């Protein structure tokens, strides 16, 4: 596993990628899918799997407004 992503990592992404990740996390939240956001250098990864954190937690952690 790589380190979890922070709002700093999210804000360093280009705006188009920020939008895509925000839409993906909202989709996960709306459909009850748990996930994990990781970063490794310049890579930002969203992992969707059972038993991970709620997507709403990630939306809050990354400071993504609804």
Secondary structure, 3 states (H helix, E strand, C coil): CCCECCHHHHHCCCHHHHHHHHHHHHHHHHCCCEEEEEEECCEEEEEECCCCEEHHHHHHHCCCCC
